[in-house]
């Protein structure tokens, strides 16, 4: 029978080895946005990300009233924008693919949402950023 220490060691290796999550700090958010082609309205984008996901790339929100969930850095809804377990939605992406550290698909989908709805497409932005002081990114 394996010892408890060995089992704990295996559990830690499995957890750490499969974890593909990152907590982005403010300047890291700015860098990722710029790297993925967002160069304007950065303070609003940062406010959006900080208010909806706290900068976590692996954030899956609780079930929404309409039965959907929201995924990733931008909390993209499975109702219209991504498919659960399959490529789908208007962004033609799997929702689960929005939970990793590859942010290119997240940003591409967020840009599509923004093109159609502006920042008002996110209730978190409306609640926490609209008409409120925006984050200071001058040191980024």
C-alpha positions as CSV (number, residue, x, y, z in Angstrom):
1,X,0.0,0.0,0.0
2,X,1.5,3.4,-1.0
3,X,2.4,5.8,1.7
4,X,0.4,9.0,2.3
5,X,3.5,11.0,1.4
6,X,3.8,9.3,-2.0
7,X,0.1,9.8,-2.7
8,X,0.3,13.5,-1.8
9,X,3.3,13.9,-4.0
10,X,1.5,12.4,-6.9
11,X,-1.5,14.6,-6.3
12,X,0.6,17.7,-6.2
13,X,2.4,16.7,-9.5
14,X,-0.8,16.0,-11.2
15,X,-2.4,19.3,-10.0
16,X,0.6,21.5,-10.8
17,X,1.3,19.7,-14.1
18,X,-2.2,20.2,-15.5
19,X,-2.7,23.7,-14.2
20,X,-2.7,26.2,-17.0
21,X,-4.0,29.2,-15.1
22,X,-2.5,32.5,-14.6
23,X,-3.3,35.5,-12.5
24,X,-2.4,38.5,-14.6
25,X,-1.3,41.7,-12.8
26,X,-2.4,45.1,-14.3
27,X,0.7,45.7,-16.4
28,X,0.6,42.1,-17.6
29,X,-3.0,42.7,-18.8
30,X,-1.8,45.8,-20.7
31,X,1.0,43.8,-22.3
32,X,-1.2,41.0,-23.3
33,X,-3.8,43.3,-24.8
34,X,-1.2,45.2,-26.8
35,X,0.5,41.9,-27.9
36,X,-2.9,40.8,-29.2
37,X,-3.7,44.0,-31.1
38,X,-5.6,46.1,-28.6
39,X,-3.9,49.5,-28.4
40,X,-6.7,51.9,-27.6
41,X,-9.1,52.3,-24.7
42,X,-6.6,50.3,-22.6
43,X,-7.9,51.7,-19.3
44,X,-11.4,50.5,-20.2
45,X,-10.1,47.1,-21.3
46,X,-8.1,46.7,-18.1
47,X,-11.1,47.8,-16.0
48,X,-13.2,45.2,-17.8
49,X,-10.7,42.4,-17.2
50,X,-10.1,43.3,-13.6
51,X,-13.9,43.6,-12.8
52,X,-15.1,40.4,-14.6
53,X,-12.3,37.9,-14.0
54,X,-9.8,39.5,-11.6
55,X,-7.2,38.9,-14.3
56,X,-7.5,35.1,-14.0
57,X,-7.2,33.3,-17.3
58,X,-9.0,30.2,-15.9
59,X,-12.0,31.9,-14.5
60,X,-15.3,30.1,-15.2
61,X,-18.2,32.1,-13.8
62,X,-21.2,30.6,-11.9
63,X,-24.2,29.6,-14.0
64,X,-26.0,32.7,-15.3
65,X,-29.8,33.2,-15.1
66,X,-30.1,32.0,-18.7
67,X,-28.3,28.7,-18.0
68,X,-25.1,29.8,-19.6
69,X,-21.6,30.2,-18.1
70,X,-18.9,32.8,-18.7
71,X,-15.4,31.8,-19.5
72,X,-11.9,33.2,-19.3
73,X,-10.2,36.5,-18.9
74,X,-13.1,38.4,-20.5
75,X,-15.9,36.2,-19.1
76,X,-17.3,35.3,-22.5
77,X,-20.8,33.9,-22.3
78,X,-21.6,30.4,-23.7
79,X,-25.1,31.7,-24.6
80,X,-24.0,33.5,-27.8
81,X,-20.2,33.5,-28.1
82,X,-18.7,30.1,-27.6
83,X,-19.7,26.4,-27.6
84,X,-19.5,24.2,-24.6
85,X,-17.5,21.0,-25.4
86,X,-17.5,22.0,-29.1
87,X,-16.5,24.8,-31.4
88,X,-19.5,27.1,-31.6
89,X,-21.1,30.4,-31.0
90,X,-20.5,33.6,-32.9
91,X,-16.8,33.4,-32.1
92,X,-16.5,29.8,-33.4
93,X,-14.5,28.7,-30.4
94,X,-14.8,26.1,-27.6
95,X,-15.6,27.8,-24.3
96,X,-13.1,25.6,-22.6
97,X,-10.4,26.9,-24.9
98,X,-10.9,30.3,-23.3
99,X,-9.6,29.0,-19.9
100,X,-6.0,28.6,-20.8
101,X,-3.0,31.0,-21.0
102,X,-3.2,31.3,-24.8
103,X,-5.2,34.6,-25.0
104,X,-5.3,35.0,-28.8
105,X,-8.7,33.3,-29.1
106,X,-10.0,35.2,-26.0
107,X,-9.0,38.6,-27.4
108,X,-10.3,37.7,-30.9
109,X,-13.7,36.9,-29.4
110,X,-13.7,40.0,-27.0
111,X,-13.0,42.2,-30.1
112,X,-16.0,40.7,-31.8
113,X,-18.2,41.4,-28.8
114,X,-16.8,44.9,-28.7
115,X,-17.5,45.5,-32.4
116,X,-21.1,44.5,-31.9
117,X,-21.8,46.0,-28.4
118,X,-18.9,48.1,-27.2
119,X,-18.0,47.8,-23.6
120,X,-21.7,47.8,-22.8
121,X,-21.7,44.1,-23.9
122,X,-20.3,43.3,-20.5
123,X,-22.4,43.8,-17.4
124,X,-19.3,43.9,-15.3
125,X,-18.0,46.9,-17.2
126,X,-21.3,48.7,-17.0
127,X,-21.5,48.0,-13.2
128,X,-17.8,48.7,-12.3
129,X,-16.3,50.9,-15.0
130,X,-18.9,53.0,-16.8
131,X,-18.7,56.6,-15.6
132,X,-16.3,55.5,-12.8
133,X,-12.6,56.2,-12.3
134,X,-10.6,53.8,-14.5
135,X,-7.4,52.0,-13.5
136,X,-4.1,53.9,-13.7
137,X,-1.9,52.2,-16.2
138,X,0.7,55.0,-16.6
139,X,3.5,52.9,-15.1
140,X,2.8,50.1,-17.6
